[in-house]
């Protein structure tokens, strides 16, 4: 219980997110479609956890080769020594991107990821995934380095020059809410908070998935209001909040759906207006950031 009380802040704050307002302002028609870009539900028996048995054999082999490539880079210190440096801060559902700028300029090398993804779990930074990234025209012909239909480029035009965009694909080395290539892994805030994630099978129901996403981002601790700005002070959770979080953890570990839903609804109802607004804000921005230029209407399908 002390672990939960000490780790989880109850105040939401503006975060430095990978899709700034300028990018979203270009796509207002998609603002209310964010949840459709949170990642499609995947098989909870074959695509929820490594070794991702539901993937084609070539993809499973590619994942194994990728993990061999990053072996030895499991700490931030090792990542820095190998030319990967942190950028953008800790992004909910993604973690901290450690970027290798040299690799990002040489296209896509299947065995050499451009980013490493780190997340705090049990009080230490853990390597949880990697990403491929490159700058090209929006309608890129660069092939995805995996065969699965789940593997899709999303892009960030705000990080490229005129008529170009930054294409990206995440790969996860740990269980993922929406499979091995999810743009957002909603299990990460649960793990950082020391709370067991709910069953991946529950993501198949949209009402449950919506709860899971909202609870996930409600667990995100206070963040700085901008670069160079201090984080707002965390406040001690109330006894009721601590009890609710313990109930969420217990129900998830017991794989008790109804009890988890009751605890989740109680948790979300307990959020302040400020907290609820910040959760909605983060979800909208980050989910919109998982779209491709074609989905934004920027290039023809």
Secondary structure, 3 states (H helix, E strand, C coil): CHHHHHHCCCCCCCCCCCCCHHHHHHHHHHHHHHHHHCCCCCCCCCCCCCCCCCCCHHHHHHHHHHHHHHCCCCCHHHHHHCCCEEEEEEECCCEEEEECHHHHCCCCECCECCEEEEEEECCEEEEEEEEEEEEECCCCCCCCCCCCCCCCCEEEHHHCCCCCEEEEEEEECCCCCCCCCCCCCCHHHHHHHCCCCCCHHHHHCHHHHHHHHHHHHHCCCCCECCCCCCECCCCCCCHHHHHHHHHHHHHHHCCCHHHHHHHHHHHHHHCCHHHHHHHHHHHHHHHHCCCCHHHHCCCCC
